[in-house]
Amino acid sequence: MIPLSTKMRPSKLEDFVGQKHFMYEGSLFYNSIRNKTFESAIFFGPSGTGKTTLARIIAGELDGSFVEINASTTGTKELKEILKNASDRFNGLLQETTVLYVDEVHRWNKLQQDSLLKAIEDGVIKFIGSTTENPYFSINNAIISRVRNIYEFKRLSADEILIILKRTLSDTEKGFGGLNVKYDEDALHTLAAMAGGDCRVALDALGFIVDNLQEGQTLDRAIVAEAMQKQTTFYDKEEDKYNLLSALQKSVRGSDPDAAIHYLARLIDGGADEMMIGRRLMVMASEDIGMAYPNAISIVTSCVQAAQMIGSPEAQIPLAHATILLASCPKSNRANEALNAALADIHSRKIDDVPAHLMDSHYGGAKDLGRGIGYKYPHAYGGYITQQYLPDDLYKEGVKYYEPSTNGSEGAFKKYLDELREIDRKNGKNR
């Protein structure tokens, strides 16, 4: 049986839902598809966000030959045959370019990835690679340099998934429109929220539910909870979600591990997605702990990754580990405040250019333009030398964005920076 998520894939550009940060009517991305000027690209993001669907839509719009393969099941021999056929089409009477979509392209080794280079350069193929891994780490630089753009796909919002679910229930051709399924509105909202931004999860759960509803039975929240094997308490009211997450973060910020673990427990007991909790914990590690304990972000990220690998119910343990750590360690938001202050200046005033001695000088003619002249390499002076780094106007004003606290490890950084500022003061630097 074909999964509902596969049957419900849209085939038209206007039916695609999500990724509105780059895919909307009038965007350069949208226009390149409509104008048939779309070039090679890499789609990067979580599962169930539309990467394969959009690749198929693009291939249909471009009116060319389309080949779809998965890197985990396609070896070098098969790839060479595909590229040979593409070359024959390109050099034939029609001079047809092949759209080659490679799912999970990060699974190929360097040699396999490099075999695409010539075909991309010569225009034999328009390559679309999709990956759940960061392409800057998993895809060869040679490939990245030859594709026009890397598009990051984000998890769908609950509202976007709700649109797709309702479309499925009303679609008489591919969906359940002919069955007149009765459903409670809040049950669909709950299903959309519990999918964690993965449309495939939501649709396949809906398919399982509808296929097994008794005649006349209404799709309600209890049925959604049974299908998803999760409690729906967390999704009773939308504000509950944000209230609990807010209470968790504020308890961590207030260094109360007992309150923090209480709200974590309520989130877990209510059926909250572990990865949603994990993402909030990683934000706290940088926003609220920051330089007071710089290792917090590494430890919390490891805990969240461990939770993802372990799965429920044991995933709760590393999340508890991360929560207790964050609540119990020193706090500082000075790094975040420094960034916000710098951004405020950038957005509210005209700022001078980068000082000439800091500009790139690794090209012919740079010195003729005064670039890089007078720069002092700190390592040649034992690790530090008094020197101007801020743009001229900010330097003359003595602007300071980062004012370290004395909390935790940040106290040591403060002491070090204070010593450097005293050296600068003696050397007459405005700092």
Sequence and secondary structure as in RCSB ss.txt:
>XXXX:A:sequence
MIPLSTKMRPSKLEDFVGQKHFMYEGSLFYNSIRNKTFESAIFFGPSGTGKTTLARIIAGELDGSFVEINASTTG
TKELKEILKNASDRFNGLLQETTVLYVDEVHRWNKLQQDSLLKAIEDGVIKFIGSTTENPYFSINNAIISRVRNI
YEFKRLSADEILIILKRTLSDTEKGFGGLNVKYDEDALHTLAAMAGGDCRVALDALGFIVDNLQEGQTLDRAIVA
EAMQKQTTFYDKEEDKYNLLSALQKSVRGSDPDAAIHYLARLIDGGADEMMIGRRLMVMASEDIGMAYPNAISIV
TSCVQAAQMIGSPEAQIPLAHATILLASCPKSNRANEALNAALADIHSRKIDDVPAHLMDSHYGGAKDLGRGIGY
KYPHAYGGYITQQYLPDDLYKEGVKYYEPSTNGSEGAFKKYLDELREIDRKNGKNR
>XXXX:A:secstr
   HHHHT   SGGG  S TTT STTSHHHHHHHTT    EEEE  TTSSHHHHHHHHHHHHTSEEEEEETTT  
HHHHHHHHHHHHHHHTSSS   EEEEEETGGGS HHHHHTTHHHHHHTSEEEEEEESS HHHHS HHHHTTSSEE
EE     HHHHHHHHHHHHH SSSSSGGGT  B HHHHHHHHHHTTT HHHHHHHHHHHHHT  TT  B HHHHH
HHHTS  GGGSSHHHHHHHHHHHHHHHHTT HHHHHHHHHHHHHTT  HHHHHHHHHHHIIIIIGGGSTTHHHHH
HHHHHHHHHH TTTTHHHHHHHHHHHHHS    HHHHHHHHHHHHHHHS      GGGS   STTTGGGTTTTT 
  GGGGTT      S HHHHHHT       SSTTHHHHHHHHHHHHHHHHHTT   
